[in-house]
């Protein structure tokens, strides 16, 4: 995952680097570090958060006019200072490590995974290079050093050509003070052009908010040379100009939103969902294919099925959409976990609409799955994404950009509900083109969508009751979530939320599957959460609830007002304000978000930055 930022300027860049790291901390917070050129290479590293690193560099009076910085999500090697970036290379020989006082020559930060690092490590050790970390990244630093012959750009190009895997790197050299070289393949990297000849690199344009809004999105295989007042980009040995890599004005949000009355960003983002849904639907007067791009009508006319590719929470939104697409639009739909899809033999179909779903638009597994689908001849592509400038939007023919705003909490909330809104609009548009929905039916469904902000606002008023549930959940080690039909993916999302921020083991099952195994786990010590809308499966669901009660299980039921489910001994019931038909998943997920949030608060976990996780998963 990791976030990187670098700068070459005519001023001290340390504050810019630290500020960039604070905005990129969502990408990983196992460790962080910064290195600058100041009469040689100097660095500071920490396993604490970026705020502590900031205090450290101020104490050490670290300054420099060029530098690189990194916030880490650990893959190779534990979260320890010796594994933290930036990594140095001290050359080869017995004195080639930081314990001898020998000055470092190469400093490097990296986001990605190098798959052939063990082979490279062995080769470099034979040449006398000493490794002080367990990371795959240190290999790159030593490899560049071994190839360095007075020109950092040439050395980096030669080194990157030997790497297998994914990377975005930024490199500085002791012998070339005002120069940063970067490159990318498989991991995101943008370049910023600032005032007075300054140039920047970052994993996300958000890191450069307030520094520059002039952004170049680097593409696969790009290598970039940044110096004061000039830069150049190469790909496959060819120098690229502004025609191939245009400069775009990007008004990136800083991500430094105020918490206001909220304890955590996750809570704030849960309560922002009415606004986010309203913004996502703003300007949608009628349902037309052009909502998804100028060529959407032609594409929709030439497809007869849908393939959804996504990971995590986005995968669950795709699972909900499958029910909509098949029941309302009459469109066959498969949903695939992106990290699995490209590693199996599948049967492609040229008339498939490939739909990717991603909050960031940079999810490595989903991007790889998209590219794989294209290689199989499935060229009709569409993304539901929250970031208009992301790789996902750039690589798909069509797109619908949700307007959830910056989501800072690692656990996705408003991104999920706005994804569902975008997917429902897609369902209506496809239904119109295929003739399964009349104009009147489209208008009626759109009217229901316009009521969603108010409906979600009413659900949020249930927070005090969910806080009571959370007190009980915080004392448990396991939980079971049940749903049926279109609400089974909602149960999956509820279980995921509880797992990722409270660290309570939770599973979700279709309620009808209880008797095929999970019922063996049900005791009074395992709470069972039931998503219980008043739909065609409510009677079946009530029978499943009785199966739990008969085994001494304790039920926590989210019931529609008219579902006739009463609170009694062994049954805790919260009544939803209204039944919302096919759009019910958007409402029912909100109390599950609140339950997870308040359970985590009761346990005292780090809600916005849960252990071992990061916001944007840019490694496979």
N, C-alpha and C positions, 0 to 999 in steps of 0.2 A: 504494500500500500504506500506508505512513505510519502512525504512531501519534501520537495527541494526548491530552493530559491538561491539565486546568485546575482551579483551586480558588479559592474565596472563603472566608476563615476569619478568626478572631480571633487568629491566630498567623502567624508567618513561614511561607509555603507553599513556599519554594524547595526544601527537602529533600523534601517530598511530591512536588513536580513531578519532581525528578531521580529519585527512587525509582520513580515511575510510568514514566518514560522507560526506565529500566533493564529494567523488566518488559515494556515494549512494543518493545524494540529488535529483537525478532524480525520486526517488521513493516517494518523498513528501517533501514539504518545508513550511508547515504551522507553524512548530516549531521544535526545536532541543534541545538536551541536552546531558550531559555527567555526569557520577557518577564514583568515584574512591574510593578505600579503602586507607585511610591515617590516621592512628590512629582513625579509625571510618569511617563512610560513609560521603563523601562530594560530592556536585553536583553543576552544573551550568546549567541553562535553559534559552532559549530565543525564542521569536516569530519572531526574525529576521532570516537572513540566516546564514549558518554555518560560514562564514567569520567573522560575528559579534560575534558568540559564541567563536571563536578562540581568538578574542581580549579580550573577557570577562575572559576566563580561564587564559590568560596570565596576565591580571591585578590582578586576584585573586590568581595567582601563584598556581593554582590547579595541584597537582602532585599525582601519585600513581603507584604502581606496578601491580595492577589489576583494571579493570574497564569495564564499559559498556557505550554505547552511542546510540543515536537514532535520526533519522530525520523523522518527522511525516507528514502523510496525514490524516487529521482529519475525523473521522467517528463519534465517540461518543464525543460530547462536542466541543465547539468552539475553534478556534486556539488561546489559551490564555496560559499564563505561568503556571497557576495552572493545566491545562490539559496536559502540555508537559511532555514527558518522560525524564529521568527515574522517575518512581513512587517509593515512599518510603512507607514502613509500619513501624509505631512507636509502634506497639503493641496495646493492647486494653486498654480502660479506658478513663477517662475524659481528661487526659493530653496527649492523643495519637494523636497528630498532630504536624506539624512543627512549629506552633506558640508558643509552650511552651518551646522550646529549648531542649526537650527530644531527645536523639540521635535515629536516625532511625536504624532498625535492618535488614530489607530486602530492597534491591533496585532492580528494574526490568525494562526491556524494552521489548516491545511486538510488533509484526506485525501480524495482523489478526483481527478477530471479535469473541468475546465470546458471543454466542447466549443465554446462560442461566445466564448472569451476573446479571440480576435483582433479580433472586431467590437467587443466592449466596450473593449478596449485602445485601439483607434483613436478611439472616441467620447470616452474619458477624456483621451487626449492632446490632443484638440481643446479640451478644457476646461482645459488647462494642467497636467495631472498628469504627473509625471516618473517613469519606470519605471527602477528600478535592477537588475532581475533579468530572467531569461528565463522565469520561471515563469508558469503560468496563475493561480496563487494571488494574486499581487500585484494582479491585476485586482479581486479581491473586496474587498481592503482599500481600494483607492481608490474603488471603487463605493460602499461603505458610507460612506466619508468624504464623498463627493459628495452623499449623501442624508441626512447627519446634520444634525438640527435640534434638538439638545438631548436626544433620547431614543434611546439605543443600540438598544433592542429594536425600535422602529419602523424605524430605519434598516436593521438587519439583515434584518428581514422584507421590506422593500421591495427590498433588494439580492438576496436569495435568490430572489425571484420572477422576477428577470431572468436567472438562471443556467440554462443547459442542460448537463446532464451529471450527475456524481455528486459529492456533497460531504458531509463532516462538518466543521463549523467550530466554533471557539471564538474569541470576540472580546472584547477589553477596550478601554476608551476612557480617554484622558487626563483627561477632564472628569467621569468617573463612577467614582470610586475603588473602591468595593466592589460591583462588578457584572461578571458574565461572561454573555454571551449566546451560545448555541449553536444549531445546527440541523443536520438531517441529511436526506439523500435519496440513497439508493443506497450509502452508506457507513455502517458501524456506529458507534453512539454510545450510551453509557449514562450515566446520571446517578447520583451517589452522594449520600446524605444522611448527614452526619456529626454529631458531637456539637457542642454549643454554637453551633448555627446555621450550621455550615459546610456548603458544598455543592461538589460536584465533577462534572466531566465527564471521560470517558475513552473511548478506542476499544474497550476491553476491561475487564470487571470485574476481571480479574487485576491491572490497574494500581493498583487501589484496595485490594488485599488488605492487611489490617493497618491500614487507615485507616477503612474502613467496610464493613459487609456489607449495608447497606440500599441496594438497587439498583433503579432504574427503567429499563426497556428502552425507549428512545425509538423511535418508529415513523416510517415514511416521511412526510416533510413536517412533522415536529414542529419547533417553534422553542421554546427554553426560556430563561427569564430566571432567573438565579441571583443572589441577594443574600443578605446575612447574615440568617439566620432565616426566609427566605421564598423561594419560587420559584413560577413558574407555567409551564405548558406550553400552547401554542396549536397548532392545526392547521387550516388553511383558515379562519382567522379565528375559530375556536371555542375558548374556554377549556376545557381538559380537567381533570377531577378524578381522584381515586384510583380511581374505578370504571373509567375508560378507561385510565389508566396506573398500575396498582397498584405499590406498593412491595414488592419481594421480598427475602427474606433469602437471600443468595448467599454461600456459603462458598468463595470463589475461592482457588485455590492461588496462591501468590506467584510461582511459577516459579523461585524461588531455590534449587532443589534442589542438594544437595551433589554434587560430582563423585565423591567417594570415591576409589577406586583407579583411576579412568578418566582418560584424557588429555583427552577431549572429551565433550560431551553426546551426540553421535551414537553414539560407542562405548558409552556408558552405556545409551542407549536401545535399541541393538541387543541388549545383554545383558539388558535388562528384558523382552524379548519373552516368555519363558516365564511370567513373572508377569503380564504384560499379557493374555496369552491366557487364563490361568487366571481372572483377574478378569472378563474379558469373558464367560466361560462360567459364572461363579459364579451359583448359584441356578437354572440351567437344568436342571430335573429331567427334564422331557419336552419334546418339541417341540410347541408349540401356537401357533396364530396370535396368541393374546393376548400373546406375547412382544413383539409389535410395536405393541400398543395395544388398548384395549378394543373398538374397532370393527373389528379386523383380520379376524375371521372373515367378517363381512358384506362387507368390501371384497374379500377374496380370492375369495369366491364369485362376485363380480360382475366379475372381470377375466379375460381370456383371453390376455394378452400382457404383456410387460414392456419398458419403455423406461428405460435407465440413462443419466443425465446426470452428467458429472464432468469434471474437469480434471487434468492431470499424473499423479502417482502414483495418485490416486483413480480416474482413467480406466482405468489398467491393472488395478486391482482389479476394476473393472466388466467388463473384457474377460475376465478369468478367470471371473467369475460367469456370463457368457453361456454358457460351456461347461457349467457345472453346471446352470443353469436349463433348458437345452434337453435335456441328456442324462439328467438325473436327475428333474427335475420335469416334463419334457415341455412346457415353457412357451416359446413363441417369444419371442426377446429381441433387441432392438437396443441397441447402445451408441453414444452420441453424445458427441463432444467439446462440452462446454457452450458454449464460446466461438463455435462454429460453428452450433450447432443453431438458435438463434432468428433467424439471419440468412439462412436459406434457407426455401424453401417446402416444407413437409413435409405428409404426409397424416395427420391426427390420427385417433384411434380412441377412442371413449368408454370402451371396456372395457380400457384400458391402465393398468397400474400404473406410475406414473412414480416411479422410484427415483433419488434424488440421493445422491451420496457426497462427503463432505467432512470433512477432519480438523477444521477450525476451525468449520465451519458458517456462515462468513461470506464464502466465496469469491464474489466479485461475479458472475463469469460463470455460475456454477452457480445462484445465486439468480435471476439474470435469466432463465436458461433454464427454471427451475422456474415462474416467473411467466408466461412465454410459453406453456408447456405448458397451464397453467391457463386462459389466455385462449382456447385452442383447444378447450376443453371437456373436457380430461383432468383430472378432479378427484380421482382416486384417487392420492394421493401418499404416499411413504414416504421417509425419509432414514436412511442409515447414517452416523452422525456421532459425533465424540469429545467434543463439548461440549454438555451437556444444556440449557444456557441460550441457545444460539445462535439466530440468525434462522432457520436451516434447520429446526431442530426446531420452532420456533414456527409456521412457515409450512406444514409438512407435516402431513397428517392422522395419519400413523403414523410411528413412529420406532424405531430400535434404537440405543441409545447405547453405543458401545464404551467400554471402561474402560481405555484405554491409559494414562491419566494425562497430565500436561502433557508435550508434546513440544517441546523447546527448539531442538534442531538443525534447521536449515532443511531438510535432506534428510530426508524422511519414511521411517521404518523401522517402529517398533512400530505406528504408525497404520495402515500398509498391511496388516500381518499380522492385526491385529484387525478391520480392515474385511473381510478375506477370511473371518474367522470369522463375523462378522455376516451376510455374504452367503450363506455356506453354511447357516446356520440358516434364512435366508429361503428358500433352495432346498428344505430339508427341510419347512418349514411349508407352502409352496405345493404340494409334491409330496403331502403328506398330504391337503390340502383337495381337490386335483384327482384324488386316487385313484391316482396313479402310484407312490406309496410306501405300503407297509403299515406298521402300527405297529411290527412287528418290524424292518423295514428302517430306519425312522427311529431306533429304539433302537440298532441296530448302528452306524449312522453317528455317532450322538451319542457312543457309546462310543469310536469312533476319535478324535473331537474331544477327548475328555477326556484322551487320551494325548498330545495335541499339546505341552503344556508340557515333558514329559519328552523328546519327540522333538526339539524345538527345542534343548533343553539339550545334547543329544548332538551336534547339528550345530555348536553354538557351540564345541565342543571342537576343531573343525577349524581354529581361528584361526591357530595356528602355521604350518600348511601354506599358508594363504592369504596370510600375511605374506611367504612366500617368492615366491609368484606376484607379489605387489604390487611387490617390488623390481624384477622384470623389467618390469612394466607401467609403472612410473614413468618409464622411459626411452623410452617409445613416444609417438607423436603420434596414433595412430589405433587403434581396436579394433573388432572385429566380434563381435556376440553372436548365437547361433543357438539356436532352439528350434522344436519342432513341437507342433501341437495346443494343448492347454491351457497348455503351457509356453512358447509364443511370447510371450504377454504378460509372462511372467517374464523372458524375455530382454530385452524392451523396458524393463522396470523396471531390470534390471541395467545396461543401456546408459545410462539416464537418471542413475542414481546416479553412474556413473563420470564422466559429463559435468559434472554440476552441482557436484561438490566437488573433482575433480582437474583439470578443464579439458582433459581428453583427449577428442578427438572420438571418439564411439562411435555405432555404428548397430546396430540389431537387425533381423534378418530371419527369416521362416520358413525353416527350413533347406532346404526344397524349392525355394525361390526363388533359391538361389545361382547356378544355371546360367542364370538369366534376367537377369543383369547384375552382381550384386555380386562374382561370382567374378573379374571383371576387376581388382578391387582387391587380391586376395589375393597377398601376398608374405611373405617371411620377416620383414619389418618390421612386419607387421600381425598381432598376436595374435588368434586366433579362439576365443572362449569358447563352449562348447557345454553346454547344459542337457540332460542325457541320462538321464532316468528310464527304468526298465525297464518301459515301457508298450507298447501295441500298435504304436507307431511306431518302436521302437528299431532295428529292422533298416533301415528307411528312413533313419533318422538316421545310422547307421553308414556307409551309402553316401555320404551327404552329407559326412561326415568324410573319407572317402577322396578325395573330389573336392578338398578343401582340401589334403590331404597331397600329392596328385599335383602340385599347383601350388607346392609348397615352403612352404605355410603352416604355422604352428606352432599346435597345438591345445591348449587348456586345457579339460579336460572334467570336469564335475561329474556323476559316474556313480553310479547305485545299486549297492549291493554285489553284486547278482546280475546285472549287465548284461554281464559278461564283456568289459569294456573295460580293457585293461592299459596302464600307462605304458610307453612305449618312445621311441625316437628320434622327435622331432617331436610326441609326444603326452605332455602332462602330465595325469595323472589324479588326482583326489581322489575317494575313495569315500565316498558318503553312508552314514550308519550303517544305514539301513533304507529299504525301499521303502514308500511311504505311499499308494499308490493315488490316488484322486481328490483327496485333500488334499495331495498332493505339492508343489503350488506354494507352499504355506506354508513348507515346509521348504527348497525349492531356492532361494528368494529370499534366505535368510539368508546363505549364503556369498557371494552377489553383493554384498550390503551390506558384508560384511567386506572383500571384495576392493577395492571402491571406497574404503572408509574408509582402509585401510592404504596404498593407492596414493597417496591425497591426503596422508597423513602423510609418506610417503617423498618427496613433491614439496615439502612444506612449505607447502601452501596453508592458508587459514583454513577449517578443516573445518566448524565450526558456523555460520559466516557467510560463505558463498561470495560472490564478487564478483557484483554486479548482481542478486542475488536477495533475496527476503525470504520469511518463513514463511507469512504469510497474505496471499493475493492479493485485495485488496479494491478493485482498480480493474480496469476492462475493458481 
